[in-house]
Amino acid sequence: MFSLLSKFIFWLIGWKITGHYPKELSHVVVAVAPHTSTWDFFLGVLTNSAGQFHANYMGKHTLFKPPFGFFFRWLGGIPVDRSKNHNLVAATVEAFKREPRIHVVIAPEGTRKKVTKLKTGFYHIARLAGVPICLCKFDYEKREVFFDPVLFWPTDNEEADMGYIWEYFKGVKGGNAEMGVG
């Protein structure tokens, strides 16, 4: 029911989901960019529901407090306390090893501001867990959520890999065109 409503809302606002989401995989990191607007969260929730992807996302721990915490968990949220020095990468890698199926969506920018480089946590999670990265663009100019059908497998050359990912997302118009990658 919620999936049909999400599909209708997608159609109503003139957006589409293109490419290929790797539903067939049991484990994947989904790197979504650019993350420039609060609307990206709602777009992500609609995408997850409309596509019936059953993906999880990480969000500020403060979102998960009462009275709405249960709602964000129901939407697939995993609370993250960024004010403390937790080893989020190691904990997420352990979750990949422990869970029979886990798809984690992460915004590699780590913020809604203009960035000159991407955070590397998503990359290290995928590399250490031995899982691929699905690159996903939120392209507000085309009104399209695009999942690259070619999965990216991290290598031992972080600099080259991050350079490739940076170039992949560079120039994509987000909800706030002055921000994002580039």
N, C-alpha and C positions, 0 to 999 in steps of 0.2 A: 504494500500500500504506500509506504513512505517513498519507495523507489519510483512508483508511478507519479507521485506528486512532484518529486525532484525532477524527473524527466520533463514534466509539464512546465515547471518553473524554468528549467533550462531553455526550453523552446520559447517560452513567453519572453524571456530576456534576450533572446537571440544568440545564445551561446551553443557551442557544440563540443563534443568530445571526439577527438580524432587520434589516429595512431593505434597502438596496441598496448593495452595494460596487461602485464604478465600474470593474469589470474591463475594460470597453470602452474606457476612456481609456488613452492611452499615458503620460501624465504627470499626477501628482496628489500633493498633500501630504495625508496622513491625520493629523488632529489627534485624539488619543485622550486622554480624561480621564474620570473623575479617575484620577490615578496615585498611589495611596496605599499600595500594598502590593508586596512582592517578588513575590507571586503574579501580579501584572499581567503580568509578563514571560511566565510560562508560559501564561497565558490568551491573550496575544497570539500566541505561537507556535502554540498549538492552533487559534486562530481563523484564522491565516494558512494553516495546513496544511489544516484542515477545509474551508475555503472555496476552497482552491487559488488564493489571491490573488497569490502571488509578490511580496509587498511586502518592502521593506527597512526596517530600523530602525537608529537610531543608538544606540550604547552606549558606556559608559566604555572607554577604550582598554585598561585593565588586564584586561578580560574576554577580550581577544583574544590574550593571551600564552599560551605553552605551559603546560600540556599541552592545554588545552581551546580555544585560540584558533580552531583549524580548525573546531571544532563550531559556535561562535557565528557564524563566517563562513558556514558551510553553512546555518545557519538564516536567513541574509539580513542579518546584522549588518554595520554599517559602523563601524569604530572611530573614536572622537572623543576627543582629548586636551583635556579641559576645564581642565587646569592651565596651559596656555599660551594666549596671546592670538592665536589663529588666526582668520582671517576665514572662519568656518564657513559663514556665509550666502553669501558670494561663491563659495566652493568648491562648495557644493551647487547654486547657480544654474548654475554652469558644467557640473556633472554633468547637470542637466536639459537643458541645450542640447546636450550631447555624446551622451547615451545615447538610443537609440531608444525605450526604455521604462524608466520609473523611477517607482515608487510609494514614497515615503518616509513612514514612520510616525514621528511625533514626539509626545511628551507635552508639551503647552504649559506645564505647571506647572514642568517642569525639575527636579523633586524629588518625593520621596514625603512631603513635609511639608505642613502647612496653608499655603496661600498667600493673599495678599490681592490679587494681580494675576498675570496670566499673563506668561510670557516672550514676546517678540515675534519670535524667530528664525523660527519656522515660518511666521508671517504674511509676513515680509519675503522669505523664500525663495519663497513662492507668488506674491507680488506682483511681484517682480523677474523671476521665471521666466515669468510670465504663465500660471500654471496654477491650477486651482481647489483649494479645500480641501474635503475630505470630513470632516465632523465625526462622530466616533465616541464613543459612551458605553459605558464599562464599568460597567454598573449591577448591582451586587452584590445589591441589594434584589430586583430582578426576575429576577436570574440571566440577564442578557441582554447581548449585545454588539450594540449598535444602530448601524448605519451610516445616517446621514441621507441619504435619496434626493435631497434638494435640495442641490446643491453650492453652496459659498460662494465667490464671486469677490471677492477683495480690491479695495477702491477706493482712492482717494487720501485718504480720511478715516480714518486709522489709529485715532483715538480712538473714533469711532462703530463701526468694524468690531470693534475689540477689546472694546468694551462689549457688542456683540451676542453675540460668542463667549463672553464671561464669563457673561452671563445664560443662554446656551444650556446651559452645563455646570453652572451653579450649582444646588446642591441634589441632584445625583445622588450616590447612596450608593456609595462605593468600598469596597474590601476593609477599610479602616480608616476607619470613618465619621467619626471626629473630624478627619480630615485632608482635603485636597483643596481644591476650589474653593468659596469661600464664607466 
